[in-house]
């Protein structure tokens, strides 16, 4: 099971107690870092002070008291928003869906 949140400190305490692997990215708000401290208490390395300075694609994997730094590779799929008029034009050019 994978749980994802921009505010992991808001996870229910029962849920947090059952999570054994944490993948933590950039967290800038002091209140969020404070809420996360109990979740990271088993880590042998204190990463709380390093979280605000993480860049895009940089994470810490925390498991079994160990902390490992990870760098995600850039996706080969570019995500971009398509303007409404282009979507309508493509739909009209495509014909019917019969």
Secondary structure, 3 states (H helix, E strand, C coil): CCCCCCCHHHCCHHHHHHCCEEEECCCCCHHHHHHHCCCCCCCCCCCHHHHHHCCCCEEEEEECCEEEEEECCCCCCCCCCCCHHHHHHHHHHHCCCC
